[in-house]
Amino acid sequence: MEHSVITPNANMMDLMDQFGTDEKCRATLERLRWADGVQCPRCKGMKHTAMTSRGQYDCLTCGYQFSVTSGTIFHDTHLPLRKWFMAILLTVESKKGVSANQVKRILGLGSYKTAWYLCHRIRAAMTELDPKKLNGTVEVDETFVGGKGRGQSTGRGTLNKTLVAGIIQRGGNVRMSVIPRADKKTLKAFIDRFADDKTKEIMTDEWLGYRSLGDRNTKHYTINHSKKQYVRGRVHTNTIENVWSLLKRSIVGSYHKVSKKHLDAYLDELEWRFNNRENPYLFRDTLIKLLGSENLEYKTLVAS
């Protein structure tokens, strides 16, 4: 099916040419989800009859009526699939992200609520459930996200901000997560979660929470920012700090405001884009992620 071939490094014109109708979008999703033939998502049966006019199938084994979007993040969507495709491309190709308001304007959606829900469903699929452990040389740092209240100071003790930890493998992937505090126990647990036991080197600043990280497999090097020291040979945390710069430019320039409740979702989105920065099939791979993710209901998203 020629219309199911996804161009590498696809741009908006490619998207409009290849996926200008919902029928073309649906055929592409079917090829990505069912490379070996249409399969019932309930009983895994391969025998069915097609209800072409409705874009559905009737399973001859269990009687379940389904479509390519059944049981996925697209489930029960009322939006045309071509608008989903455009929103996905905007999300993965915007280095600093794209706001729900901008998606609303570009796609001509009826409300901000619809655009916001659409964006969060896409983000939900970008979560790496079992990320590969980082190794080699890694850098670790934390940063505060959020506005400063009147009369408040800056630094690790700042109030009314959300603390985010990050770890990056030089030349490789980044992992980020909201953490409750920057003490030794919390930071050690964060590093253990994402870094391999045999990581060669860990680079951090002089913060007390990073003390005694090294062992017989891993060397720990620190850079002293309080003394205006930023690079000492190979020792620096500039790589992870560049990620912080990108994160904060995304919030200030695109989203303008991000709640603590949903911050991890925005971190997942930035991770997915950053870790796939050299992937020419990022749009296709994001579609596959959405097809493999369960539906995120609006009531779940807004629940306390």
C-alpha positions in Angstrom: 0.0 0.0 0.0 1.8 3.0 -1.3 -0.1 5.4 1.0 1.2 3.5 4.0 4.9 4.3 3.4 6.0 6.9 5.8 8.7 9.3 4.5 11.8 9.6 6.8 12.1 13.1 8.3 8.6 13.8 7.3 7.5 17.4 7.2 4.0 19.0 7.2 3.8 19.0 3.3 4.7 15.3 3.3 2.0 14.6 5.8 -0.6 16.4 3.8 0.3 14.6 0.6 0.5 11.1 2.2 -2.2 11.3 4.9 -4.7 13.9 3.7 -7.7 11.6 4.3 -8.8 9.5 7.3 -8.8 6.4 5.1 -5.1 6.8 4.3 -4.3 7.4 8.0 -6.3 4.3 9.0 -4.6 2.2 6.4 -1.2 3.3 7.8 -2.2 2.5 11.4 -3.3 -0.9 10.3 0.0 -1.6 8.6 1.9 -0.5 11.7 -0.3 -2.4 14.2 -1.0 -5.5 12.2 2.1 -6.2 10.0 1.1 -9.9 9.9 -2.6 -9.4 9.3 -5.6 -8.0 11.1 -5.9 -9.4 14.6 -8.7 -9.2 17.1 -7.4 -7.2 20.2 -9.7 -9.3 22.5 -9.1 -12.9 21.5 -6.1 -12.5 19.1 -8.1 -14.3 16.4 -7.2 -13.7 12.8 -10.5 -14.5 11.2 -12.9 -11.6 10.6 -15.2 -9.9 8.2 -14.5 -6.3 7.3 -17.2 -3.5 7.7 -15.4 -1.2 5.2 -17.9 1.7 5.5 -17.4 1.9 9.2 -13.6 1.2 9.2 -14.3 -1.8 11.6 -13.9 -5.6 11.7 -16.2 -8.3 13.1 -14.2 -11.1 14.7 -15.5 -14.5 13.6 -14.0 -16.2 16.7 -15.4 -14.1 19.6 -17.8 -11.7 17.9 -16.1 -8.6 19.0 -16.4 -5.6 16.7 -13.2 -3.6 16.6 -11.1 -1.1 14.6 -7.4 -0.3 14.4 -7.8 2.2 17.2 -9.5 -0.1 19.6 -7.7 -0.4 22.9 -5.1 2.2 21.9 -4.6 5.9 22.9 -6.8 6.7 19.9 -9.7 4.8 21.3 -13.1 6.5 21.1 -11.6 9.7 19.6 -14.0 12.0 17.9 -11.2 13.8 16.1 -10.3 13.0 12.5 -7.2 10.9 12.3 -5.6 13.3 10.0 -5.7 15.9 12.8 -4.1 13.4 15.1 -1.3 12.9 12.6 -0.7 16.6 12.3 -0.7 17.1 16.1 1.8 14.2 16.5 4.1 15.8 13.9 3.9 19.2 15.5 4.8 17.6 18.9 7.8 15.6 17.7 9.2 18.2 15.4 9.0 21.2 17.7 12.3 21.2 19.6 10.8 23.3 22.4 7.4 21.7 22.3 4.1 23.1 21.1 1.3 24.5 23.4 -2.3 23.3 23.4 -3.3 26.8 22.4 -1.1 26.6 19.3 -2.4 23.2 18.4 -5.9 24.5 18.8 -5.2 27.3 16.3 -3.3 25.3 13.8 -5.7 22.4 13.6 -8.9 24.5 14.0 -10.1 22.7 17.0 -13.3 23.8 18.7 -11.9 24.3 22.2 -8.8 24.6 24.3 -10.0 21.6 26.3 -10.0 19.4 23.2 -6.5 20.5 22.3 -5.1 20.1 25.8 -6.6 16.5 26.0 -5.1 15.7 22.6 -1.6 16.9 23.6 -1.7 15.0 26.9 -2.8 11.7 25.2 0.2 12.1 22.8 2.5 12.7 25.8 1.2 9.7 27.7 2.4 7.5 24.9 5.9 8.9 24.9 6.7 7.4 28.4 9.5 4.9 28.3 8.2 2.1 30.5 11.5 0.1 30.7 14.3 2.4 29.7 17.7 1.0 28.9 20.2 1.8 31.7 22.7 4.5 31.0 26.4 3.8 31.2 29.9 5.1 30.3 30.2 8.7 31.5 27.1 10.2 32.9 26.3 13.7 34.3 23.8 14.2 37.1 22.2 17.5 38.2 18.9 18.9 39.6 17.0 22.0 38.8 13.9 23.9 40.1 11.0 24.5 37.7 8.4 27.1 38.3 8.1 30.8 39.1 9.7 32.5 42.1 7.3 34.0 44.6 7.8 37.6 45.9 10.6 37.9 48.3 11.8 34.3 47.8 15.4 33.4 47.2 16.8 31.1 44.6 18.8 27.9 45.0 18.2 24.4 46.3 16.0 25.7 49.1 13.6 27.7 46.9 9.9 27.4 47.9 6.9 27.0 45.5 9.0 25.3 42.9 9.2 21.7 41.7 12.5 19.9 41.9 13.6 17.8 38.9 16.5 15.5 38.7 18.3 14.6 35.5 20.9 12.2 34.3 22.5 12.0 30.9 24.9 9.7 29.2 27.5 11.7 27.2 26.6 11.2 23.6 23.5 9.2 24.6 20.1 9.5 26.3 18.7 11.6 29.1 16.4 10.6 31.9 14.5 13.1 34.1 12.0 12.8 37.0 10.3 15.0 39.6 11.9 14.3 43.0 10.7 15.4 46.4 14.0 16.6 47.7 17.7 16.7 46.8 19.1 14.7 49.7 21.6 11.9 49.4 19.1 9.0 49.7 16.8 10.5 47.0 19.6 11.3 44.5 21.2 7.9 45.0 17.9 6.2 44.3 17.4 8.3 41.2 20.9 7.4 39.9 20.5 3.7 40.7 17.2 3.7 38.8 18.6 4.9 35.6 22.4 4.2 35.6 24.0 0.8 35.2 26.0 -0.6 38.2 29.1 -0.6 36.0 28.9 3.0 34.9 32.4 4.2 34.3 32.2 7.8 35.6 29.6 10.1 37.3 30.0 13.9 37.0 28.2 16.1 39.4 28.6 19.5 41.1 29.7 19.9 44.7 26.3 19.5 46.4 26.4 17.4 49.6 23.7 15.0 48.3 26.2 13.7 45.8 28.9 12.7 48.2 30.3 9.2 48.3 28.7 8.1 44.9 31.8 6.3 43.6 32.7 2.7 44.2 35.2 0.1 42.7 33.4 0.2 39.4 32.5 3.9 39.1 34.6 7.0 39.6 32.9 10.1 40.9 34.2 13.5 39.8 32.8 16.9 41.0 33.0 20.4 39.7 32.7 23.3 42.1 30.2 25.8 40.8 30.2 27.8 44.0 33.8 28.7 43.2 33.0 29.7 39.6 34.5 26.4 38.4 32.6 25.0 35.4 35.1 22.9 33.4 38.1 21.0 34.7 39.4 18.9 31.8 36.7 16.3 31.1 34.9 17.1 34.4 31.8 19.2 33.9 28.0 19.0 33.9 27.5 21.2 30.9 25.6 18.5 28.9 22.8 18.1 31.5 22.7 21.8 32.0 22.0 22.2 28.3 19.0 20.0 28.8 17.8 22.2 31.6 18.2 25.2 29.3 16.0 23.5 26.7 13.4 22.5 29.3 13.1 26.0 30.7 13.0 27.6 27.2 10.2 25.1 26.4 8.2 26.2 29.5 8.8 29.9 29.1 8.6 30.1 25.3 6.0 27.4 24.5 3.9 26.2 27.4 4.2 29.4 29.6 3.0 27.5 32.6 3.3 23.8 33.7 1.6 22.4 36.8 3.5 20.1 39.2 0.8 17.4 38.6 1.6 17.1 34.9 5.3 18.0 34.9 6.5 14.4 34.6 4.5 14.1 31.4 6.2 17.2 29.9 9.6 15.7 30.9 8.7 12.4 29.2 7.9 14.4 26.0 11.2 16.2 26.1 13.0 12.9 26.8 11.4 11.2 23.8 12.3 14.0 21.4 15.8 14.4 22.8 16.6 10.7 22.8 15.3 10.4 19.2 17.1 13.5 17.9 19.0 11.4 15.3 16.0 9.2 14.4 14.7 9.9 10.8 11.6 7.8 11.5 10.6 9.6 14.7 7.1 10.3 13.4 6.5 6.7 12.5 7.9 5.4 15.8 5.7 7.8 17.7 2.7 6.5 15.9 3.7 2.9 16.9 4.0 4.1 20.5 0.5 5.5 20.4 -0.8 2.3 19.0 0.8 0.4 21.8 -0.5 2.6 24.6 -3.9 2.2 26.3 -6.4 5.0 26.2 -6.1 7.8 28.7 -9.5 9.0 29.8 -10.1 12.6 30.4 -11.5 12.0 33.9 -8.3 10.2 34.8 -6.1 13.0 33.5 -7.9 15.7 35.5 -8.4 13.6 38.7 -6.8 14.8 41.9 
